Amino acid sequence: MSPFTGSASRTERWRHLRLTVDDGVATITLARPEKLNALTFGAYADLRDLLAELSRERAVRALVLGGEGRGFCSGGDVDEIIGATLSMDTAQLLDFNRMTGQTVRALRECPFPVIAAVHGVAAGAGAVLALAADFRVADPTARFAFLFTRVGLSGGDMGAAYLLPRVVGLGHATRLLMLGDPVGAAEAERIGLISELTEEGAADTRAAALARRLAEGPALAHAQTKALLTAELDMPLAASVEMDAATQALLMHGEDYAEFHAAFTEKRPAKWRGR
């Protein structure tokens, strides 16, 4: 995402989310606990726009996405979204579905690693938001369910048919997207959907610790690694190694690369600056 912006000022208050930023670590909390953090039209748009703002500012070096209350996110609100879409025309429906996809793209394209802290339910769109993160830290109460076929829609929603096979493989992705059956934490870890399984109630703490570790590291190297992981999914090997070579040549002119050598020579910890 480009750091260049127009005349609009930074948004200070988000109606559908809670945001904190502490020394380079941002925490976004989905905050409708009475509805298991079900998403509304506004919640999607707020998350999309907030990620764009944080990306432009370049002050965030890692982000934790979590949910308040008993679960991570139960997906789209049945009344406020599913009920409303029944009266929309095709153009309006296309606008809505493009917006949800833009939210997933924002998670994948922001220049900092995203850690989803998952407890309880991550269903429908909530499962895809977790899937779009770079890391998924979950406790034993976590359960994932890609429910789209259960409501008569394609399982390939919001980029799920693109992302899920690349995380768990085509066989598991076919089963999860076609059948919509819930997957508990133990199975999710077994098939690679979870990056780290914690003790019960510890997902937020462990996600925050991982975010702190990433934020204290070489931020530019992390950003470029994330960008290459996404870009090279659809590239032939020749194009991938050429992109890797160009990226490394640029980073070798960076301050962090020189700082590593100085720290190694002086036998001290590196002081990463993200440059």
C-alpha positions in Angstrom: 0.0 0.0 0.0 1.3 3.4 -0.9 2.3 5.8 1.9 1.1 8.8 -0.1 -2.3 10.2 0.9 -4.5 13.1 0.0 -5.8 15.9 2.2 -8.0 13.7 4.5 -6.9 13.6 8.1 -6.3 10.4 10.1 -9.5 8.9 11.5 -9.4 9.2 15.3 -12.5 7.1 16.2 -13.6 3.9 14.7 -17.2 2.9 15.4 -17.0 -0.8 14.8 -13.5 -1.6 16.0 -11.2 -0.8 19.0 -7.6 0.2 18.1 -4.6 0.6 20.4 -1.0 1.2 19.3 1.9 0.6 21.6 5.5 1.1 20.5 5.0 -0.2 17.0 2.4 -2.9 17.8 -1.2 -2.2 16.8 -4.1 -4.2 18.3 -7.4 -4.2 16.4 -10.3 -5.8 18.4 -13.6 -6.7 16.9 -15.9 -5.2 19.5 -19.5 -6.6 19.2 -19.2 -9.3 22.0 -23.0 -9.5 22.4 -23.2 -10.7 18.7 -20.0 -12.8 18.8 -18.3 -10.0 16.9 -20.6 -10.5 13.9 -19.5 -8.2 11.0 -21.7 -5.4 9.6 -21.3 -3.4 6.4 -19.6 -0.7 8.5 -17.3 -3.2 10.3 -15.9 -4.5 7.0 -15.4 -0.9 5.7 -13.8 0.2 9.0 -11.3 -2.7 9.0 -10.4 -2.1 5.3 -9.9 1.6 5.8 -8.0 1.3 9.1 -5.5 -1.1 7.6 -4.9 1.4 4.8 -4.3 4.2 7.3 -1.9 2.2 9.4 -0.1 1.1 6.2 0.3 4.7 5.0 1.6 5.9 8.4 4.5 3.4 8.5 4.5 3.6 12.3 3.1 0.0 12.8 5.6 -2.9 12.6 3.2 -5.7 13.7 -0.5 -6.1 14.2 -2.7 -8.3 16.3 -6.3 -8.9 15.2 -8.6 -10.3 18.0 -12.2 -10.5 19.1 -13.8 -9.3 22.4 -15.8 -11.7 24.5 -16.5 -15.4 23.9 -15.2 -15.7 20.4 -13.1 -14.3 17.5 -15.8 -13.6 14.9 -19.0 -15.4 14.0 -19.0 -14.0 10.4 -21.5 -11.7 8.7 -24.4 -10.6 10.8 -27.5 -12.6 9.7 -29.9 -9.7 10.2 -27.8 -6.7 9.2 -26.0 -8.3 6.2 -27.7 -11.5 5.0 -31.2 -10.0 5.5 -30.2 -6.8 3.8 -28.6 -8.4 0.8 -31.9 -10.1 -0.1 -33.3 -6.8 -1.3 -30.2 -5.6 -3.1 -29.8 -5.5 -6.9 -26.8 -7.1 -8.7 -24.8 -3.9 -8.7 -25.2 -3.4 -5.0 -24.3 -7.0 -4.3 -21.2 -6.7 -6.4 -20.1 -3.6 -4.5 -20.6 -5.4 -1.2 -18.7 -8.5 -2.2 -15.9 -6.5 -3.6 -15.6 -4.6 -0.3 -15.3 -7.8 1.6 -12.5 -8.9 -0.8 -10.8 -5.6 -0.4 -10.7 -6.2 3.4 -8.9 -9.5 2.8 -6.5 -7.9 0.4 -5.7 -5.2 2.9 -4.7 -7.9 5.4 -2.5 -9.5 2.9 -1.0 -6.4 1.4 -0.3 -4.3 4.5 3.4 -3.9 5.0 3.6 -5.5 8.4 2.9 -9.0 9.7 -0.6 -9.7 11.0 -1.3 -12.2 13.9 -4.9 -13.4 14.4 -5.5 -14.2 18.1 -8.3 -16.8 17.9 -10.5 -18.1 20.7 -13.9 -19.5 20.4 -15.7 -19.3 17.1 -14.1 -18.1 13.8 -16.9 -18.8 11.3 -17.7 -17.6 7.8 -16.1 -14.3 7.1 -14.4 -14.5 10.6 -12.6 -17.7 9.5 -11.4 -15.9 6.3 -10.2 -12.9 8.3 -8.1 -15.3 10.4 -7.0 -17.2 7.3 -5.8 -13.9 5.7 -3.5 -13.2 8.7 0.2 -14.2 8.5 0.0 -16.1 11.7 -2.9 -17.7 13.5 -2.4 -18.1 17.3 -5.3 -20.0 18.8 -6.3 -21.6 22.1 -8.1 -25.0 22.5 -11.5 -23.4 22.4 -10.9 -22.2 18.8 -13.0 -23.7 16.0 -13.0 -22.7 12.4 -15.9 -23.1 10.0 -16.1 -21.9 6.4 -19.9 -21.8 6.3 -20.6 -20.3 2.9 -22.1 -23.4 1.3 -24.3 -23.8 4.4 -26.2 -20.6 3.4 -26.4 -21.5 -0.3 -23.3 -19.6 -1.5 -20.0 -20.6 -3.0 -17.3 -21.7 -0.6 -14.9 -19.5 -2.5 -15.8 -16.3 -0.7 -13.5 -13.3 0.1 -10.5 -15.2 -1.4 -10.9 -18.3 0.6 -10.5 -20.6 -2.4 -7.2 -18.9 -3.2 -5.8 -18.7 0.3 -7.0 -21.9 2.0 -5.4 -24.5 -0.4 -2.1 -22.6 -0.1 -2.3 -22.9 3.7 -3.6 -26.5 4.2 -3.5 -28.0 0.8 -6.2 -28.7 -1.9 -7.6 -31.8 -0.2 -8.3 -30.2 3.2 -9.4 -27.0 1.6 -11.9 -28.8 -0.6 -13.4 -30.6 2.4 -13.6 -27.4 4.5 -15.0 -25.2 1.8 -17.4 -27.7 0.3 -18.9 -29.2 3.5 -18.6 -26.2 5.8 -18.0 -28.5 8.8 -16.4 -26.9 11.9 -12.7 -27.7 12.6 -11.6 -27.8 16.2 -8.2 -26.5 17.4 -6.5 -29.8 17.5 -7.4 -30.7 13.9 -6.7 -27.1 12.7 -3.2 -27.5 14.2 -2.7 -30.9 12.5 -3.6 -29.6 9.0 -1.5 -26.4 9.4 -4.4 -23.9 9.8 -3.0 -22.9 13.2 0.5 -21.5 13.5 0.6 -21.9 17.3 -1.8 -23.7 19.7 -1.7 -22.2 23.2 -3.1 -23.1 26.6 -6.7 -22.0 27.1 -7.1 -18.3 27.5 -3.5 -17.6 26.3 -4.0 -16.8 22.6 -4.1 -13.0 23.1 -1.0 -13.1 25.3 1.0 -15.3 23.0 -0.1 -13.3 19.9 1.0 -10.1 21.6 4.4 -11.6 22.5 4.8 -12.7 18.8 3.8 -9.2 17.6 6.4 -7.7 20.0 9.1 -10.0 18.7 8.3 -9.1 15.1 8.1 -5.4 15.9 11.5 -5.4 17.5 13.0 -7.1 14.5 14.0 -5.8 11.0 10.7 -4.3 9.9 11.7 -3.8 6.2 12.9 -7.3 5.9 9.6 -8.6 7.3 7.6 -6.4 5.0 9.5 -7.6 1.9 9.2 -11.2 3.0 5.5 -10.9 3.3 5.2 -9.2 -0.1 7.3 -11.9 -1.7 5.3 -14.7 -0.1 2.1 -13.3 -1.6 3.5 -12.3 -5.0 5.4 -15.5 -5.7 2.4 -17.8 -5.1 1.6 -17.6 -8.8 5.0 -17.1 -10.3 7.2 -19.6 -12.1 10.5 -20.4 -10.4 12.6 -18.3 -12.8 10.5 -15.2 -12.0 10.6 -15.9 -8.3 14.3 -16.2 -8.0 14.8 -13.0 -10.1 12.4 -11.1 -7.8 14.3 -12.5 -4.8 17.6 -11.3 -6.3 16.3 -7.8 -6.9 14.8 -7.6 -3.4 18.0 -8.8 -1.7 20.1 -6.4 -3.8 18.0 -3.5 -2.5 18.0 -4.6 1.1 21.7 -5.0 1.0 21.9 -1.3 0.7 19.7 -0.9 3.8 20.8 0.3 7.2 19.6 -2.9 8.9 22.0 -5.1 6.8 24.9 -2.9 7.7 23.8 -2.9 11.4 23.8 -6.7 11.5 27.4 -6.8 10.4 28.4 -4.1 12.9 26.5 -5.8 15.7 28.1 -9.2 14.8 31.6 -7.7 14.7 31.1 -5.8 18.0 29.4 -8.9 19.6 26.3 -7.0 20.6 22.5 -7.3 19.8 21.5 -5.6 16.6 19.5 -2.3 16.8 17.0 -2.7 14.0 15.6 0.5 12.5 13.5 -0.9 9.7 15.5 0.8 7.0 
